[in-house]
Amino acid sequence: MEVTKKEDQIMPEKKVSRKKTGAKAEELKEEKPVRKPASKKAEPAKKEKPVKKAETAEEKPAVTEPAVPSEPELPQPRRSVAFIGSECYPFVKTGGLGDVMYALPRALTKQNCDVKVILPRYACIPQKYQEKMIYRGAFEMDLCADGRSYYVGIMEYVWDGVVYDFIDNDEFFSWGKPYTNLVDDIPKFCYFSKAALAALNYMDWVPDIIHCHDWQAALVPVFQQAMFQGTPVANAKTVFTIHNLRFQGIYDIKTIKYWTNLPDALFDYAVLKQGNDDANMLKGGLSYASMITTVSNTYAWEIQTEFFGEKLDAHLRYHSGKLRGIVNGIDVDIWNPKTDPLLPANYDVNDAIEQKKACKKTLQENLGLEDNQDKMVIGLISRLTNQKGLDLVNAIIPSLIDGNTQIVVLGTGDPEYENSFRYYENTYKGSVCSNIMYDEERAHQIYAGADALLVPSLFEPCGLTQLIAMRYGTVPIVRETGGLKDTVEPYNEFTNEGNGFTFDRYEAGLLLDAINRAKTLYFTDRDRWDEMVKRDLQKDVSWEKSAAQYRSLYLELKP
Ligand code: ADP
C-alpha cells in the first residue's frame, strides 16, 4: 500500500527520552526527530538481540515426578490469547477495565487458554511490581509519518499462570495516572497499539487470538491489517471489546495520520473518519476486528440506538453481524467477604447477617456517622461523572434524610459532583459522609458495611459495583440499563424473589421511589430483607460462565 510522506504536517515537540538497555536506564539524552524516507509498508520490528526463550518443560532434565492428584479436566483444544489494553489491576486501575484485564485472563487460564497481557509500563505502576519485571528484549520501531522510529522495551512479569508483558518507553509512559489528556494520550496509544503487535512478533509468540480493549487498543486490528501483513502476527484473529463506548479516541485526521503513518485510504468514513476532519480510533477497531464484543447483552443492543450509540450507532448496526454481548464477572477470590483481609469481620452466607453488623459498626465509626445498627446505610462507589446518574442522586439527597438513613459516597471525578457531595456532607453532618478520594480499602469496607448500594446510571455497559455489592450481601438499587438490567433481578414482593431494587426511566422521582421501596422492606420486613441479602451472597457473579463464552468465541474464530 502506498504511503505518502507528509513531513510538514505536525512537528513533534523535542522530547527528552530515557532509553534503556537491559533493565538499566542510561542517562537522559535529548532525542531529535529523525527524518527517514517514508517506507511503503511499516516495517515489523527489527530484532536487535535474540530473545531468551522461556523455559519449557522439554528443556528441563527428565525427573521422575511423584504422583500428584489429578487436575480437573480442561476443555480442549488449548487456545492462546494476547490481551492488549491500557490498564490492569493491581498494576494500574482507574475503573472496571482494570478489573476485567486482571480477572478475565485468570479465568481463561482455567478454560485451557494460554494468556499474555500486554500493557504500557507506566511510571505510576507501584515499585513493588516494577522490581519484579524482567527484561525480555528491546527493538526500534517505525511509527510516525516522518519516519521517526521509537524504542520499544519489553519487561515481563509472570504471575499465577498469566504472563504480563509491559511495553517500555519513558517518552510516552512517564506521565499520568495513567491518563493525562488527549493531546498526550493519542500519540501514547498510537505507539502502544503498534508496539504491542511488534512485540508479539519480536517475542516470536503469535497467539490464536488478539483480544484488545477500548479505544486505547483499538488501532491494534487496524495496524495488523494495514502494516503487519506478511508477518507472523497477521495470522491471529482479533476480538475488540467495548467497555465504554463514550470514550473513543477522537482527534483530527492530521494528527492521527502523523502518529500512525496509516495509509490515506483508511481515513475514510468506512474506517477511521468521523465528521469533517476527525479520525476516530475506536471506529477503526470496530471496522477491522474479526469480532466485536461488549460487556452485556443489553448494552450490545443499546449501543445500536441513537441515544446510547455515541454517534457510532449506524456504524455498529452495519457491523452488528459480528457484535456480541458477554456480561462481565468479578474475581471471586479478591472479592470474597469470607477471606477479605480489609474487612473488620469476615463472613459468608451462614453468618452474614451477624457479621455484617460488625462491618457496619466499624464503617460508621470510621466515617464519623452515628454508630447505630437501626440506621440504613446506603453506599455509592463510583467515578463521579454524569454517566453514573449523579444528577438524580443530587436531586433527591434532601428527601432521603429522614433520621433513619445514612449515605456514604466514595468517588472522584468532575468537580461539580465532588463539590455537591461535599456540600451535602456539610449540610447533613452525621447522616452523609462524602469520601472524595480513590481508596481500595475504603471501597471494600463500604461494600461490606453498607446495607444497600446505589447504581442509578444514565448508561452502564456492565457495571461491577452492583456485582461486588451482591457478593458482599449488600442489596443493589439500580437503573435498568446495560449490564445493570442483565445482572440485577428486581425484587418481587409477591414471590419474594429477586436481588435488588430497580427503576427504568432516568428520572429522580423513580430513583427515590426505588430507594423508598428498599427502605420499606428494610424497616418493615427485616426477615425478607435478610433473605435477599443471603440470595445475593449466593448469586454466581464469577467469571466462570462468561470466560467459557469468550472461549467459545475464540474457537469460532480459530476452530
Ligand atoms: P467504571 O469502569 O465505569 O468506572 P465499573 O462499575 O465497571 O465502573 O467499575 C468500577 C470499579 O472501580 C469497581 O471495582 C469499583 O469498586 C472501583 N471504584 C470506583 N471508584 C472507586 C473509588 N473512589 N475508590 C475505590 N474503588 C473505586
Residues whose N, C-alpha, C, O or C-beta is under 5 A from the ligand:
A	BS01	ADP	T94 G95 G96 L97 I381 S382 R383 L410 G411 T412 M437 Y438 D439 E440 A443 G463 L464 T465
